[in-house]
Amino acid sequence: MLVADDHPLTREGIALAARAALPGATVVGVGSIADAAAAMNSRPPFRLIVLDFQLPDAHGYSGLLKLQHRDASIPIVMVTAREDASLVEAARALGAAGFVYKSLPLDEIAAVFRRLILGGTYFPVATNVSPGIAAARAKIADLTPAQRDVLLALADGRSNKEVARDLSITEATVKAHLTAVFRKLGVSNRTQALLAVQPLFGAERPGMAV
């Protein structure tokens, strides 16, 4: 199991819950998205990735999206101290397997991890979800996985060339996907498209400056 959290004490606590969920498992702890990606490249596939919402090299859900792109078959559970219903719904919309508040007792967190390892999902009951989250979730629902990947990759402010490199596709393919995305979202440019999905990220994104 892979635990990505930049606070060592918190990371160790989560690791304890992970070991309780899967006795005998190897738990790899890292403090950034870059280190998580490197661990995914250097080891056999993980059974579960436990990902802190706030890491130094991630904005909002960019870390989730980067690790999903690296290996979409590994379930990812988001963990955070921010008990915000909008974050829960955004994680669900973006394909996370679960969402856990750090305030939960370790035995309950371990139970959630066991559920996810067995193929289940877990999300706290979300209340008072903002209309913006619901609208953004509905908008990306009509996108193909490839179109969604391209759109969300742009949210870090990357150029078409950088997105093509990171997604291992051509620039022409990036442009073709964006044309389809603009049509489906009813917008005419990149800034408008990113503003349409901004609520899903839980924070203002660098690439969304007007």
Backbone bond lengths (Angstrom), bond angles and torsions (degrees), N, CA, C in turn:
res aa  C-N    CA-C-N  psi(-1)  N-CA   C-N-CA  omega(-1)  CA-C   N-CA-C  phi
1 M - - - 1.456 - - 1.516 108.93 -
2 L 1.311 116.29 146.84 1.460 122.18 -178.87 1.528 109.01 -113.39
3 V 1.333 116.43 126.83 1.456 121.83 178.88 1.519 107.78 -117.31
4 A 1.335 117.04 117.58 1.461 122.46 -179.89 1.524 109.17 -112.49
5 D 1.331 116.03 106.81 1.467 122.65 179.22 1.521 106.58 -153.83
6 D 1.327 117.78 134.44 1.462 120.21 -174.16 1.524 113.92 -86.57
7 H 1.329 118.06 0.92 1.459 121.25 175.84 1.530 109.00 -105.24
8 P 1.338 118.60 111.83 1.473 121.24 -173.70 1.529 114.56 -54.44
9 L 1.336 117.35 -42.91 1.467 118.99 -178.55 1.528 111.05 -66.70
10 T 1.325 116.24 -42.50 1.463 119.89 177.72 1.519 110.00 -64.20
11 R 1.318 116.35 -42.12 1.469 120.80 179.77 1.520 110.90 -60.00
12 E 1.346 116.55 -40.86 1.461 119.41 179.64 1.526 111.42 -68.12
13 G 1.341 116.60 -36.99 1.461 119.21 177.41 1.520 111.43 -63.83
14 I 1.319 116.45 -43.29 1.461 120.49 178.10 1.520 110.12 -65.46
15 A 1.342 116.07 -36.88 1.466 119.85 178.38 1.525 110.96 -63.42
16 L 1.333 116.98 -36.91 1.466 120.16 176.82 1.527 110.58 -61.19
17 A 1.342 115.80 -43.56 1.465 119.69 178.05 1.518 110.62 -64.48
18 A 1.335 117.12 -37.73 1.460 121.06 179.22 1.521 111.17 -64.49
19 R 1.332 116.31 -41.57 1.474 119.59 179.09 1.522 111.10 -68.26
20 A 1.327 116.64 -33.61 1.459 119.83 177.02 1.528 110.63 -68.43
21 A 1.337 115.72 -34.00 1.464 119.92 -179.51 1.518 111.47 -71.41
22 L 1.322 116.82 -34.56 1.460 121.22 -176.95 1.527 107.93 -136.66
23 P 1.343 117.27 81.15 1.464 120.65 -176.89 1.535 111.79 -54.72
24 G 1.323 114.49 134.94 1.456 119.60 179.41 1.509 114.35 86.97
25 A 1.326 116.34 -4.28 1.469 119.71 -178.12 1.521 110.50 -73.87
26 T 1.313 115.42 150.81 1.455 121.26 171.14 1.520 108.13 -85.55
27 V 1.311 116.60 127.98 1.454 121.62 179.19 1.526 108.44 -113.80
28 V 1.323 116.31 120.04 1.462 122.30 179.54 1.524 108.46 -101.69
29 G 1.320 117.09 123.62 1.450 121.32 179.97 1.518 111.79 -106.29
30 V 1.320 116.85 133.55 1.467 122.42 178.32 1.519 108.65 -137.03
31 G 1.359 115.99 165.56 1.451 119.68 -176.16 1.505 115.45 -116.74
32 S 1.339 117.98 9.47 1.461 120.13 -178.46 1.525 110.06 -155.93
33 I 1.324 115.92 165.22 1.458 121.26 176.11 1.528 110.19 -66.27
34 A 1.332 116.91 -39.55 1.462 120.50 179.32 1.522 110.79 -59.70
35 D 1.334 116.96 -43.70 1.464 120.41 179.61 1.532 110.90 -69.53
36 A 1.326 116.45 -34.49 1.470 119.69 177.23 1.520 110.38 -64.32
37 A 1.340 116.77 -44.21 1.459 120.79 179.02 1.520 110.83 -63.03
38 A 1.336 116.40 -39.90 1.467 119.81 179.06 1.526 110.64 -64.72
39 A 1.339 116.93 -39.83 1.464 120.30 178.55 1.527 111.02 -64.63
40 M 1.331 116.67 -38.02 1.462 120.45 178.41 1.525 111.29 -65.61
41 N 1.324 116.20 -31.70 1.465 120.15 -179.54 1.516 112.47 -76.88
42 S 1.330 116.98 -28.26 1.467 120.31 -170.66 1.518 114.40 -99.62
43 R 1.328 117.50 -5.07 1.469 120.76 -175.74 1.531 110.88 -129.10
44 P 1.330 116.11 163.61 1.478 118.60 171.88 1.516 109.79 -60.03
45 P 1.331 119.14 162.20 1.475 121.14 -177.05 1.523 112.67 -56.31
46 F 1.316 115.65 137.90 1.459 121.29 177.26 1.527 109.73 -78.19
47 R 1.327 115.38 153.97 1.468 120.16 176.17 1.525 110.91 -79.49
48 L 1.338 116.25 -30.08 1.464 120.90 -176.59 1.526 108.33 -157.42
49 I 1.338 115.86 142.20 1.461 121.47 173.07 1.521 108.06 -114.21
50 V 1.321 115.95 126.42 1.463 122.62 177.07 1.529 106.42 -105.51
51 L 1.326 116.75 115.59 1.462 121.07 -168.53 1.526 111.65 -122.39
52 D 1.332 115.79 121.04 1.460 120.84 175.60 1.530 109.23 -68.16
53 F 1.314 116.23 140.27 1.465 120.09 -179.57 1.520 112.01 -65.65
54 Q 1.337 117.42 -35.34 1.462 121.17 -175.82 1.524 110.30 -112.16
55 L 1.330 115.81 105.64 1.457 122.13 176.30 1.527 108.40 -124.28
56 P 1.333 118.01 154.51 1.462 119.73 -173.20 1.520 115.01 -62.50
57 D 1.324 117.86 -25.98 1.471 119.67 -178.57 1.521 112.54 -111.13
58 A 1.332 116.41 28.47 1.471 120.65 177.89 1.520 109.11 -137.97
59 H 1.323 115.49 150.44 1.463 122.18 175.93 1.521 106.99 -123.53
60 G 1.338 116.21 121.09 1.456 117.73 -179.09 1.520 110.63 57.24
61 Y 1.323 115.90 -126.43 1.459 120.40 -176.41 1.531 113.76 -98.03
62 S 1.335 117.40 18.57 1.463 118.55 179.65 1.530 111.47 -63.07
63 G 1.346 117.03 -34.86 1.462 119.67 178.71 1.514 112.04 -63.60
64 L 1.325 116.19 -43.93 1.469 120.66 176.85 1.519 110.73 -57.18
65 L 1.321 116.54 -46.05 1.459 120.77 -176.85 1.529 111.52 -66.04
66 K 1.322 117.07 -38.56 1.462 119.98 179.57 1.526 111.20 -65.25
67 L 1.329 116.97 -43.66 1.461 119.50 -179.20 1.529 111.21 -71.84
68 Q 1.317 117.59 -34.94 1.466 120.25 174.36 1.515 110.77 -59.81
69 H 1.322 116.35 -42.91 1.460 119.32 -178.92 1.520 110.85 -65.24
70 R 1.323 116.97 -33.54 1.470 120.09 -179.36 1.527 110.79 -68.79
71 D 1.330 117.67 -39.18 1.472 120.82 177.03 1.522 108.46 -159.05
72 A 1.324 115.75 97.64 1.468 120.96 -175.57 1.524 113.09 -72.71
73 S 1.339 117.37 -10.80 1.464 119.73 -176.90 1.526 112.82 -81.66
74 I 1.327 118.29 -14.28 1.465 121.23 -177.33 1.523 109.68 -90.07
75 P 1.335 118.22 123.31 1.468 119.03 178.03 1.530 110.61 -66.28
76 I 1.328 115.84 140.62 1.460 121.90 179.61 1.521 108.73 -122.09
77 V 1.325 115.87 128.56 1.459 121.00 176.05 1.525 107.86 -112.37
78 M 1.314 115.99 129.19 1.455 121.85 177.73 1.525 109.59 -85.56
79 V 1.331 116.20 140.18 1.463 120.52 175.31 1.530 108.20 -127.78
80 T 1.321 116.46 141.89 1.461 120.07 -179.30 1.522 110.36 -161.27
81 A 1.330 114.70 157.04 1.458 120.28 173.97 1.520 111.13 -87.25
82 R 1.347 117.17 -11.04 1.463 121.81 -178.57 1.530 110.08 -83.67
83 E 1.306 116.70 108.52 1.463 120.70 -178.57 1.520 108.60 -88.98
84 D 1.322 114.04 81.98 1.462 122.80 -172.28 1.528 108.69 -125.46
85 A 1.323 116.66 117.31 1.463 121.00 -177.42 1.522 112.17 -60.33
86 S 1.328 116.92 -32.75 1.458 119.99 -179.73 1.522 111.19 -65.30
87 L 1.326 117.20 -36.99 1.460 120.44 177.19 1.524 110.69 -63.94
88 V 1.316 116.27 -39.48 1.470 120.79 179.19 1.523 110.36 -61.09
89 E 1.329 116.19 -48.65 1.460 119.63 -177.40 1.526 111.65 -67.52
90 A 1.330 116.91 -34.22 1.462 119.65 177.15 1.521 110.57 -65.94
91 A 1.329 117.27 -42.20 1.465 121.08 178.33 1.522 110.78 -61.48
92 R 1.319 116.10 -42.55 1.464 120.00 178.29 1.525 111.06 -62.26
93 A 1.340 116.28 -43.81 1.460 120.83 -178.62 1.516 112.17 -64.82
94 L 1.337 117.02 -31.65 1.463 121.12 -176.51 1.520 113.08 -90.63
95 G 1.315 117.84 4.01 1.455 120.00 171.28 1.509 116.53 96.49
96 A 1.345 118.67 12.99 1.462 119.91 174.62 1.531 109.00 -66.21
97 A 1.323 116.07 152.33 1.467 120.46 178.42 1.516 111.56 -83.77
98 G 1.336 116.45 -21.20 1.450 118.56 -178.94 1.511 112.01 -168.43
99 F 1.329 114.56 173.72 1.459 121.77 -178.48 1.518 106.95 -147.56
100 V 1.333 116.45 125.11 1.465 120.87 -175.20 1.520 109.75 -128.89
101 Y 1.326 116.70 132.36 1.453 121.32 172.37 1.525 109.42 -82.01
102 K 1.321 116.73 137.70 1.462 120.51 -178.34 1.522 112.50 -68.03
103 S 1.324 117.14 -14.24 1.464 120.90 179.67 1.527 112.45 -74.18
104 L 1.326 117.97 -12.72 1.462 120.50 178.65 1.527 110.60 -65.72
105 P 1.328 118.16 145.38 1.475 120.27 173.79 1.534 110.16 -60.40
106 L 1.339 116.28 150.55 1.458 120.21 -176.12 1.529 112.63 -59.90
107 D 1.335 117.56 -34.23 1.462 118.19 -179.66 1.526 111.07 -67.91
108 E 1.337 117.50 -32.44 1.460 120.30 177.13 1.530 111.07 -73.02
109 I 1.338 115.73 -37.37 1.464 119.27 176.27 1.527 109.45 -63.45
110 A 1.332 117.17 -41.05 1.465 120.86 178.15 1.524 110.86 -61.23
111 A 1.323 116.68 -39.63 1.468 120.59 178.90 1.529 110.75 -63.95
112 V 1.323 116.72 -38.40 1.463 120.54 176.64 1.525 109.87 -63.94
113 F 1.325 116.98 -44.75 1.462 120.53 -179.88 1.534 111.01 -59.93
114 R 1.339 116.52 -42.29 1.471 119.68 178.19 1.521 110.45 -60.41
115 R 1.301 116.23 -42.70 1.469 120.90 179.48 1.524 111.10 -60.59
116 L 1.331 116.99 -42.03 1.455 120.92 -178.69 1.528 111.36 -70.28
117 I 1.319 116.94 -39.05 1.462 120.87 179.18 1.528 110.51 -60.81
118 L 1.319 116.01 -32.21 1.468 121.19 -179.48 1.529 112.24 -84.67
119 G 1.324 117.10 5.53 1.459 120.09 176.04 1.511 115.51 98.97
120 G 1.325 117.38 4.11 1.452 120.07 179.72 1.523 111.92 -86.24
121 T 1.308 115.75 -175.07 1.456 122.53 176.03 1.526 108.58 -131.38
122 Y 1.328 115.48 162.42 1.455 118.97 176.78 1.519 109.57 -151.48
123 F 1.321 116.04 123.83 1.459 122.22 174.60 1.526 108.46 -139.08
124 P 1.327 117.81 132.08 1.467 119.59 174.56 1.527 109.51 -58.68
125 V 1.309 115.67 153.30 1.456 119.69 177.31 1.526 108.06 -64.16
126 A 1.313 115.82 119.79 1.467 120.24 -176.97 1.522 110.01 -91.33
127 T 1.321 115.94 130.52 1.461 121.01 176.47 1.527 108.81 -126.33
128 N 1.304 115.77 155.54 1.468 121.32 178.26 1.524 112.94 55.90
129 V 1.338 115.56 42.27 1.460 119.87 177.88 1.519 109.02 -70.38
130 S 1.322 116.65 133.24 1.455 120.05 -176.64 1.529 110.78 -66.14
131 P 1.329 117.35 147.10 1.472 120.30 176.48 1.527 111.60 -58.62
132 G 1.348 116.46 -30.25 1.455 119.67 -179.43 1.515 112.15 -64.16
133 I 1.334 117.30 -39.91 1.468 121.24 178.11 1.521 110.13 -63.78
134 A 1.328 116.41 -46.85 1.459 120.05 -179.00 1.523 111.11 -61.81
135 A 1.330 116.65 -40.87 1.461 120.47 -179.48 1.526 111.22 -67.15
136 A 1.341 117.04 -43.22 1.463 120.68 179.94 1.525 110.96 -65.49
137 R 1.331 116.73 -38.92 1.466 120.63 178.75 1.521 109.89 -62.90
138 A 1.311 116.84 -42.06 1.465 120.38 179.31 1.526 111.19 -64.34
139 K 1.332 116.61 -35.76 1.463 119.96 -177.77 1.529 112.00 -68.02
140 I 1.333 117.52 -41.45 1.465 117.88 -178.42 1.521 112.05 -79.03
141 A 1.338 117.10 -13.27 1.462 119.70 -178.97 1.522 111.88 -63.04
142 D 1.334 117.82 -28.03 1.461 121.40 -178.44 1.524 113.27 -86.68
143 L 1.333 117.45 -5.31 1.453 120.44 -179.59 1.526 110.89 -84.56
144 T 1.312 116.70 146.28 1.461 119.77 172.47 1.524 107.98 -71.58
145 P 1.353 118.36 161.20 1.469 119.47 177.78 1.525 112.61 -54.81
146 A 1.335 117.50 -40.29 1.466 120.45 -179.19 1.527 110.87 -66.50
147 Q 1.325 116.42 -40.92 1.464 119.85 178.96 1.521 111.09 -65.62
148 R 1.326 116.18 -40.29 1.468 120.14 178.50 1.521 110.64 -64.10
149 D 1.332 117.08 -43.19 1.460 120.28 179.94 1.519 111.48 -59.21
150 V 1.321 116.62 -43.33 1.463 120.49 -179.33 1.530 110.32 -66.14
151 L 1.319 116.99 -46.33 1.459 120.31 -179.05 1.522 111.13 -59.93
152 L 1.324 116.93 -48.34 1.448 120.13 -175.48 1.524 112.27 -73.68
153 A 1.337 117.03 -26.02 1.461 119.76 175.09 1.524 110.87 -65.27
154 L 1.320 116.69 -30.62 1.465 121.06 179.77 1.528 112.17 -69.80
155 A 1.321 117.10 -18.24 1.460 120.40 -173.66 1.514 113.39 -68.28
156 D 1.325 118.09 -13.57 1.459 120.96 174.95 1.515 111.78 -89.91
157 G 1.326 116.87 5.83 1.452 119.74 179.98 1.515 114.35 83.76
158 R 1.338 116.58 13.79 1.464 119.52 -179.46 1.524 111.04 -74.66
159 S 1.321 115.27 149.12 1.457 121.52 176.72 1.524 109.82 -77.43
160 N 1.345 116.29 167.30 1.461 119.96 176.35 1.530 110.69 -56.82
161 K 1.325 116.45 -39.64 1.467 120.78 -179.76 1.522 111.03 -63.29
162 E 1.327 116.79 -42.37 1.466 120.61 -179.99 1.526 110.82 -68.20
163 V 1.335 116.86 -39.96 1.468 120.28 178.07 1.530 110.11 -63.09
164 A 1.327 116.48 -42.66 1.467 120.70 178.79 1.520 110.74 -59.09
165 R 1.319 115.56 -43.86 1.468 119.65 179.41 1.528 110.96 -65.06
166 D 1.323 117.38 -46.54 1.458 120.72 -175.73 1.528 112.37 -67.96
167 L 1.334 116.72 -31.40 1.475 120.22 -178.79 1.526 112.42 -97.10
168 S 1.342 116.14 1.32 1.475 121.52 178.19 1.525 112.03 59.51
169 I 1.343 115.52 44.95 1.455 121.49 175.94 1.525 107.43 -133.32
170 T 1.323 117.17 175.04 1.461 120.33 -179.86 1.526 110.92 -86.93
171 E 1.332 115.69 160.56 1.469 119.54 175.81 1.524 110.86 -61.79
172 A 1.336 116.18 -36.36 1.462 119.69 178.77 1.526 110.73 -61.49
173 T 1.333 116.39 -37.90 1.467 120.25 178.57 1.522 110.51 -68.03
174 V 1.339 116.59 -39.38 1.462 120.23 176.76 1.525 109.95 -58.92
175 K 1.318 116.68 -46.89 1.469 121.00 -178.95 1.529 111.30 -63.64
176 A 1.343 116.21 -38.70 1.466 119.66 179.12 1.525 110.66 -65.01
177 H 1.331 116.19 -42.53 1.470 119.63 178.05 1.528 110.75 -63.47
178 L 1.341 116.66 -40.70 1.461 119.48 -179.02 1.526 111.80 -65.39
179 T 1.324 116.37 -37.42 1.462 119.58 176.92 1.520 110.59 -58.93
180 A 1.340 115.43 -43.77 1.468 120.13 179.07 1.526 111.11 -67.58
181 V 1.331 116.58 -39.29 1.466 121.16 179.08 1.527 110.54 -62.54
182 F 1.331 116.85 -46.68 1.463 120.10 -179.43 1.529 110.13 -59.57
183 R 1.326 116.26 -41.72 1.466 120.27 -179.30 1.529 110.62 -63.55
184 K 1.335 116.92 -45.57 1.466 120.22 -177.10 1.529 112.43 -69.16
185 L 1.326 116.25 -32.73 1.460 119.50 -179.35 1.521 112.35 -86.23
186 G 1.326 116.56 -10.79 1.459 120.22 -179.24 1.510 112.98 71.63
187 V 1.345 115.81 35.34 1.464 120.44 179.90 1.526 108.44 -123.92
188 S 1.344 115.75 173.57 1.461 118.51 -176.17 1.521 114.21 -121.07
189 N 1.349 117.59 -4.54 1.461 118.05 179.84 1.525 111.01 -153.44
190 R 1.331 114.20 174.11 1.460 121.31 -176.13 1.533 112.26 -62.96
191 T 1.318 117.50 -44.14 1.464 120.40 -178.01 1.520 111.26 -60.17
192 Q 1.341 116.71 -44.44 1.464 119.95 179.39 1.530 111.11 -64.20
193 A 1.327 116.49 -38.34 1.466 120.29 179.93 1.522 110.75 -64.71
194 L 1.329 116.85 -43.95 1.454 120.35 -179.61 1.523 111.93 -67.83
195 L 1.318 116.80 -37.05 1.465 119.78 176.63 1.529 110.91 -63.44
196 A 1.327 116.71 -31.77 1.463 120.48 -178.87 1.529 112.00 -66.41
197 V 1.341 116.86 -29.23 1.467 119.50 -177.89 1.523 112.32 -110.13
198 Q 1.327 117.66 3.55 1.461 121.45 -177.32 1.531 113.63 -52.31
199 P 1.344 120.61 -39.55 1.466 119.15 -178.38 1.528 114.31 -59.30
200 L 1.331 118.22 -20.08 1.458 120.40 -178.71 1.527 112.92 -74.03
201 F 1.306 118.38 -10.83 1.449 119.70 -173.45 1.512 114.66 -98.92
202 G 1.313 117.88 -8.96 1.456 119.90 175.63 1.499 114.70 72.11
203 A 1.322 117.79 2.49 1.465 121.12 -179.80 1.506 107.21 -166.86
204 E 1.334 116.04 156.69 1.451 119.57 177.78 1.508 108.87 -68.10
205 R 1.313 117.41 136.43 1.458 121.87 -174.85 1.508 111.69 -101.42
206 P 1.357 118.13 147.46 1.450 120.96 -179.93 1.513 112.93 -56.68
207 G 1.319 116.82 -38.53 1.451 119.85 -175.76 1.507 114.41 -76.55
208 M 1.321 117.22 0.73 1.456 119.67 -174.55 1.520 113.04 -103.26
209 A 1.294 116.61 7.71 1.466 118.48 177.45 1.510 109.67 -64.64
210 V 1.322 115.89 133.85 1.465 120.24 -178.13 1.523 109.52 -87.42
